[in-house]
């Protein structure tokens, strides 16, 4: 079974958007040398490791790619079994598509902002958003579900990955009182964020919408927090190494101090034995040299202690920030769960109200159609009867000139004429009633449409508040990440000075 053409085309469009190769690719088979994947990884990491890997044979390149995926995927064992090295060596398109999916997911979690997706057309965005949604919903079972998803026939899934899952419908105006309470709860949850200014949400698009969902944002926050923890662990290891170096320096200082003490005693003994001036001068020079070295070692030790104290303060500060970040993340997760529950309930209420509104509107349209048909039928009958009346009136005018005997013979036609006039009057009255009914039904239809439009606006406003909340949380995490980077740069500068 061949690959799903739309998803393969979307993945290829994303690979071309990274601009790591000079000419756009036209088919997934052009990725079989894995060079493009390595360049994408190199672009994500901003390191020189990828450049050296490009010069190695294909098995080493594949090993590098699989190592990257195992390191950065949530479940390392799953990532190891998901992409077969042998299938990549054989250039199997399904295996190449799997690598592209995982790199797309990692890049989206790491650095791709919603505004950058506007370079894709709407259909491509829908497919890319479908791929991201699928990975989010199937992280625990990618080994079983990714292959059917990438092939032409996707497996049934309760979570749903079609493009319709990214379209939100606005609720109607006439909702119960419980719905109003739910909107108040939604506003309360959306107003939680930090003291940072609320930023406007990016333009709506399928990729922008999927990246602004609570599920995606919570997963990104957890990934960033794990990255911060890894940085902190690295700093703690480096601090332990510095402490060990300080202890070694202190031991050297102690040994040198003991040697100086021994030399001082030897000097005293030699002075007592009245040694020659030349020997005394040599001992004095050695003593002064040792003292100088001792002072230099002592100064280095003091510098190391000062740096150690600074490192301790930075580590403590970093630990406090990570603690605050962890607490904030737990709070965010709690609010996200509440918000997701509120949105789910709101969506259910909206769907029920929308179905009820559509059913009512259908009834109104049926009634309006029936009333118009009745009105048309009555007008046709009135026209027919009026034609008959005109004909009879013409006949009666001619009969007035006839004798009384002949008039008696046509009395039946006169009574027939009176009955027609009464029927015309009745039909005219019914037509007026039908006209009033038509006007009432049209007015009720317009009012219902206006109510639906009003509720749609309120739902969009709540969605914008949620987007602003997520944007603010991202800003807070970015500030913490920049502080971590500054500390790492300070440590690298200190290491460079120590080596010099």
C-alpha positions as a printed Julia matrix, in Angstrom:
500×3 Matrix{Float64}:
   0.0    0.0     0.0
   1.42   3.38   -1.02
   1.72   6.47    1.15
  -1.2    8.85    1.7
  -0.54  11.32   -1.11
  -1.78  14.46    0.69
   0.22  13.73    3.86
   3.35  12.86    1.88
   3.01  16.11   -0.06
   2.55  18.09    3.17
   5.66  16.51    4.73
   7.65  17.27    1.58
   6.41  20.89    1.66
   7.56  21.22    5.27
  11.01  19.77    4.43
  11.35  22.28    1.58
  10.3   25.12    3.93
  13.38  24.48    6.11
  15.52  25.69    3.16
  18.39  23.33    4.0
  18.79  22.18    0.4
  19.43  24.46   -2.61
  16.72  22.96   -4.85
  13.19  21.98   -3.73
  12.51  18.25   -3.48
   9.74  16.68   -5.56
   9.53  13.21   -3.98
  10.25  11.58   -0.62
  12.65   9.15   -2.32
  15.08  12.08   -2.73
  15.62  11.94    1.07
  17.13   8.43    1.0
  20.73   9.69    1.51
  19.51  11.28    4.81
  21.6   14.42    4.22
  18.54  16.69    4.36
  17.5   15.19    7.71
  20.98  15.83    9.12
  20.92  19.43    7.89
  17.53  19.96    9.56
  18.92  18.55   12.83
  21.99  20.76   12.45
  19.71  23.78   11.96
  17.73  22.91   15.09
  20.83  22.34   17.27
  23.04  25.06   15.75
  26.08  22.85   16.28
  28.92  21.67   14.02
  28.35  18.01   14.74
  26.01  17.61   11.75
  28.65  18.92    9.3
  31.1   16.16   10.2
  28.4   13.49   10.04
  27.6   14.43    6.42
  31.06  13.18    5.41
  30.52   9.72    6.94
  28.97   6.65    5.25
  25.19   6.18    5.17
  24.98   3.75    8.15
  26.76   6.29   10.41
  24.42   9.05    9.19
  21.39   6.9     9.94
  22.81   6.07   13.39
  23.22   9.79   14.09
  19.6   10.5    13.08
  18.19   7.64   15.17
  20.3    8.75   18.13
  18.88  12.27   17.85
  15.3   10.94   17.73
  15.88   8.64   20.73
  17.34  11.53   22.75
  14.6   14.05   22.05
  11.49  11.9    21.72
   9.34  11.46   24.79
   9.62   7.66   24.78
  13.17   6.7    23.8
  12.45   2.96   23.43
   9.47   3.67   21.21
  11.56   5.97   19.01
  14.27   3.31   18.73
  11.81   0.68   17.49
   9.76   3.1    15.38
  12.35   3.79   12.67
  14.18   0.76   11.27
  17.82   1.37   10.33
  17.7   -1.3     7.62
  14.6    0.25    6.01
  16.34   3.61    5.96
  19.38   2.01    4.3
  17.02   0.51    1.7
  15.47   3.95    1.14
  11.91   2.83    2.02
   9.58   5.82    1.63
   7.47   4.85    4.68
  10.57   4.93    6.92
  11.63   8.29    5.44
   8.12   9.65    6.09
   8.35   8.49    9.74
  11.6   10.42   10.24
  10.02  13.52    8.66
   7.0   13.25   11.0
   9.2   13.0    14.13
  11.41  15.92   13.02
   8.3   18.01   12.25
   6.95  17.27   15.73
  10.26  18.07   17.46
  10.76  21.29   15.45
   7.22  22.45   16.22
   7.77  21.81   19.92
  11.17  23.54   19.9
  11.16  26.69   17.82
   8.48  26.99   15.09
   6.13  29.89   15.82
   2.49  30.02   14.54
   3.26  32.98   12.24
   5.85  30.94   10.29
   3.18  28.5     9.07
   1.45  31.15    6.95
   3.86  30.37    4.09
   1.91  27.13    3.52
  -1.43  27.0     1.74
  -4.54  26.1     3.73
  -4.71  22.48    2.52
  -1.06  21.84    3.46
  -1.62  23.42    6.89
  -4.63  21.15    7.45
  -2.54  18.04    6.69
   0.4   19.2     8.86
  -1.98  20.02   11.71
  -3.56  16.57   11.27
  -0.09  14.97   11.57
   0.77  16.95   14.74
  -2.62  16.15   16.29
  -2.11  12.45   15.51
   1.34  12.35   17.19
  -0.01  14.19   20.25
  -2.9   11.73   20.61
  -0.86   8.59   19.87
   2.49   9.12   21.63
   1.96   5.93   23.62
   1.12   3.84   20.53
   3.09   5.33   17.62
   4.66   1.92   16.82
   1.22   0.45   16.02
  -0.61   3.45   14.54
   1.9    5.6    12.63
   2.29   3.28    9.65
  -1.48   2.94    8.96
  -1.82   6.71    9.41
   0.86   7.45    6.79
  -0.58   4.9     4.34
  -3.65   5.57    2.24
  -6.13   4.09    4.74
  -5.93   5.66    8.21
  -6.92   3.49   11.26
 -10.13   4.37   13.16
  -9.4    6.6    16.14
 -11.65   7.96   18.88
  -9.56  11.1    19.2
 -10.02  12.05   15.53
  -7.34  13.51   13.27
  -9.35  14.87   10.34
  -9.27  18.51    9.41
 -12.78  18.99   10.81
 -11.38  18.62   14.34
  -9.61  21.95   13.96
 -12.79  23.9    13.04
 -14.79  25.31   15.93
 -18.48  26.17   15.68
 -19.97  29.12   17.55
 -22.84  28.45   20.0
 -26.34  29.96   19.47
 -27.69  32.83   21.55
 -30.58  31.07   23.22
 -28.66  28.81   25.65
 -29.73  27.79   29.19
 -28.58  29.57   32.36
 -25.96  26.86   32.99
 -24.23  27.91   29.78
 -23.89  31.51   31.06
 -22.24  30.18   34.24
 -19.82  28.16   32.14
 -18.79  31.3    30.24
 -18.07  33.04   33.58
 -15.88  30.1    34.65
 -14.07  30.23   31.32
 -13.36  33.94   31.77
 -12.06  33.31   35.31
  -9.7   30.57   34.14
  -8.5   32.59   31.14
  -7.67  35.58   33.39
  -5.14  33.54   35.46
  -1.79  34.49   33.82
   1.28  36.21   35.21
   1.93  39.96   35.48
   3.18  40.16   31.88
   1.07  42.14   29.41
  -1.4   40.03   27.47
  -0.27  39.76   23.84
  -2.72  39.47   20.91
  -3.25  36.03   19.45
  -1.72  35.23   16.05
  -3.89  35.05   12.9
  -6.09  31.99   12.81
  -4.88  29.07   10.69
  -5.03  25.26   11.04
  -1.4   25.07   12.24
  -1.81  28.14   14.44
  -4.98  26.66   15.98
  -3.41  23.26   16.78
  -0.33  24.94   18.32
  -2.55  27.11   20.52
  -4.53  24.18   21.97
  -4.04  23.45   25.7
  -2.81  19.93   24.85
   0.0   21.2    22.58
   0.99  24.1    24.88
   1.11  21.87   27.98
   3.3   19.35   26.14
   5.64  22.16   25.02
   5.85  23.52   28.6
   6.74  20.07   29.94
   9.42  19.66   27.26
  10.96  23.05   28.09
  10.89  22.29   31.81
  12.71  19.0    31.19
  15.33  20.9    29.16
  15.8   23.38   32.04
  16.24  20.5    34.47
  18.92  18.94   32.26
  20.78  22.27   32.21
  20.57  22.5    35.97
  21.9   18.95   36.35
  24.83  19.85   34.07
  25.61  22.91   36.17
  25.5   20.86   39.34
  27.95  18.35   37.84
  30.27  21.19   36.84
  29.98  22.68   40.33
  30.96  19.33   41.84
  34.02  19.2    39.58
  34.99  22.74   40.64
  34.64  21.77   44.29
  36.87  18.78   43.69
  39.46  21.04   42.01
  39.35  23.43   44.99
  39.94  20.54   47.4
  42.93  19.43   45.31
  44.34  22.97   45.36
  43.88  23.19   49.12
  45.69  19.86   49.52
  48.56  21.19   47.4
  48.7   24.37   49.5
  48.84  22.26   52.66
  51.7   20.18   51.26
  53.6   23.32   50.2
  53.05  24.87   53.62
  54.49  21.75   55.22
  57.52  21.93   52.92
  58.03  25.59   53.82
  57.85  24.72   57.49
  60.45  22.0    57.0
  62.69  24.4    55.06
  62.33  27.03   57.78
  63.41  24.52   60.41
  66.28  23.45   58.18
  67.33  27.11   57.8
  67.31  27.55   61.53
  69.38  24.43   61.98
  71.84  25.44   59.3
  72.12  28.93   60.76
  72.91  27.35   64.08
  75.62  25.26   62.42
  77.07  28.45   60.84
  76.76  27.36   57.22
  78.62  29.08   54.46
  77.02  32.31   53.04
  76.69  30.74   49.59
  74.62  27.82   50.88
  72.5   30.18   52.95
  71.85  32.31   49.88
  70.7   29.26   47.89
  68.4   28.2    50.71
  67.04  31.73   50.98
  66.31  31.84   47.24
  64.58  28.46   47.39
  62.58  29.65   50.39
  61.52  32.85   48.64
  60.57  30.89   45.52
  58.46  28.49   47.56
  56.83  31.4    49.41
  56.0   33.04   46.09
  54.5   29.84   44.78
  52.56  29.47   48.01
  51.13  32.99   47.69
  50.2   32.33   44.07
  48.49  29.04   44.98
  46.74  30.78   47.86
  45.53  33.52   45.5
  44.23  30.91   43.04
  42.5   29.13   45.89
  40.85  32.36   46.98
  39.73  33.0    43.4
  38.28  29.51   43.21
  36.49  29.99   46.51
  35.05  33.27   45.26
  33.92  31.62   42.05
  32.52  28.73   44.07
  30.49  31.13   46.2
  29.19  32.83   43.08
  28.34  29.49   41.55
  26.56  28.43   44.73
  24.48  31.6    44.65
  23.65  31.1    40.97
  22.77  27.45   41.55
  20.53  28.4    44.49
  18.9   31.11   42.42
  18.44  28.67   39.55
  16.97  26.07   41.9
  14.52  28.63   43.24
  13.57  29.65   39.71
  13.1   26.02   38.71
  11.03  25.46   41.84
   8.87  28.45   40.99
   8.64  27.22   37.41
   7.61  23.74   38.53
   4.97  25.16   40.86
   3.73  27.43   38.11
   3.65  24.54   35.65
   1.54  22.49   38.09
  -0.83  25.41   38.45
  -0.92  25.84   34.69
  -1.6   22.14   34.2
  -4.46  22.33   36.7
  -5.92  25.35   34.97
  -5.42  23.75   31.59
  -7.37  20.68   32.75
 -10.18  22.9    34.04
 -10.12  24.89   30.85
 -10.18  21.76   28.69
 -13.14  20.4    30.7
 -14.92  23.73   30.34
 -14.27  23.79   26.6
 -15.45  20.17   26.23
 -18.67  20.87   28.1
 -19.1   24.1    26.19
 -18.61  22.26   22.91
 -21.21  19.63   23.88
 -23.72  22.3    24.86
 -22.98  24.19   21.65
 -23.46  21.1    19.49
 -26.78  20.28   21.19
 -28.0   23.86   20.91
 -26.84  24.08   17.3
 -28.68  20.87   16.4
 -31.82  22.16   18.14
 -31.49  25.51   16.37
 -30.99  23.85   13.0
 -34.02  21.63   13.59
 -36.12  24.67   14.56
 -34.88  26.6    11.55
 -35.77  23.68    9.3
 -39.28  23.64   10.75
 -39.57  27.39   10.17
 -38.41  27.01    6.59
 -40.92  24.17    6.0
 -43.72  26.24    7.47
 -42.66  29.25    5.4
 -42.54  27.12    2.26
 -46.01  25.66    2.97
 -47.44  29.14    3.68
 -46.01  30.48    0.43
 -47.49  27.51   -1.47
 -50.91  28.12    0.12
 -50.66  31.82   -0.71
 -49.77  31.06   -4.32
 -52.62  28.53   -4.62
 -55.12  31.03   -3.15
 -53.99  33.75   -5.54
 -54.44  31.38   -8.49
 -57.96  30.44   -7.31
 -58.85  34.1    -6.85
 -57.71  34.88  -10.41
 -59.79  31.99  -11.79
 -62.89  33.02   -9.81
 -62.51  36.67  -10.77
 -62.41  35.6   -14.44
 -65.62  33.63  -13.96
 -67.27  36.58  -12.19
 -66.36  38.92  -15.03
 -67.82  36.48  -17.51
 -71.07  36.15  -15.54
 -71.38  39.91  -15.07
 -71.09  40.37  -18.84
 -73.84  37.8   -19.35
 -76.09  39.5   -16.76
 -75.63  42.85  -18.47
 -76.89  41.31  -21.72
 -79.84  39.66  -19.93
 -81.12  42.95  -18.57
 -82.31  43.69  -22.08
 -84.25  40.37  -22.25
 -87.8   39.72  -21.09
 -88.72  38.83  -17.51
 -89.3   35.19  -18.49
 -85.77  34.89  -19.77
 -84.49  36.57  -16.6
 -86.16  33.93  -14.47
 -84.37  31.25  -16.39
 -80.95  32.68  -15.51
 -81.6   33.24  -11.77
 -79.51  30.18  -11.12
 -76.5   31.83  -12.73
 -76.99  34.9   -10.55
 -76.93  32.71   -7.38
 -73.94  30.93   -8.72
 -72.32  34.44   -9.14
 -73.07  35.42   -5.46
 -71.46  32.24   -4.22
 -68.33  32.99   -6.29
 -68.1   36.48   -4.78
 -68.32  35.02   -1.26
 -65.63  32.44   -2.1
 -63.39  35.19   -3.51
 -63.85  37.2    -0.28
 -63.01  34.14    1.83
 -59.9   33.41   -0.22
 -58.78  37.05    0.03
 -59.12  36.9     3.84
 -57.12  33.67    3.91
 -54.46  35.24    1.67
 -54.06  38.15    4.09
 -53.64  35.72    6.98
 -51.05  33.76    5.01
 -49.19  37.0     4.23
 -49.07  37.82    7.96
 -47.8   34.3     8.7
 -45.06  34.61    6.08
 -43.92  37.94    7.55
 -43.89  36.48   11.07
 -41.87  33.42   10.02
 -39.32  35.55    8.15
 -38.92  37.87   11.14
 -38.43  34.92   13.5
 -35.81  33.44   11.13
 -33.9   36.75   11.04
 -33.95  37.02   14.85
 -32.58  33.49   15.25
 -29.78  34.15   12.77
 -28.87  37.37   14.65
 -28.74  35.43   17.94
 -26.47  32.79   16.44
 -24.13  35.49   15.11
 -23.96  37.15   18.56
 -23.05  33.89   20.29
 -20.41  33.17   17.65
 -18.74  36.48   18.49
 -18.74  35.69   22.21
 -17.19  32.26   21.6
 -14.4   33.78   19.45
 -13.68  36.32   22.23
 -13.24  33.48   24.76
 -10.91  31.69   22.33
  -8.75  34.84   22.0
  -8.49  35.09   25.81
  -7.2   31.5    25.92
  -4.62  32.26   23.22
  -3.44  35.32   25.17
  -3.02  33.16   28.29
  -0.89  30.61   26.45
   1.23  33.38   24.87
   1.9   34.92   28.29
   2.98  31.56   29.71
   5.34  31.06   26.79
   6.88  34.49   27.48
   7.54  33.56   31.11
   9.25  30.31   30.15
  11.34  32.12   27.53
  12.62  34.55   30.17
  13.65  31.64   32.39
  15.37  29.95   29.45
  17.33  33.13   28.64
  18.51  33.32   32.27
  19.73  29.71   32.0
  21.62  30.55   28.8
  23.31  33.57   30.44
  24.45  31.39   33.34
  25.77  28.77   30.92
  27.72  31.45   29.01
  29.24  32.7    32.29
  30.35  29.17   33.13
  31.9   28.68   29.66
  33.77  32.0    29.96
  35.09  31.0    33.38
  36.25  27.61   32.0
  38.03  29.37   29.14
  39.83  31.68   31.56
  40.81  28.71   33.75
  42.27  26.82   30.78
  44.17  29.93   29.69
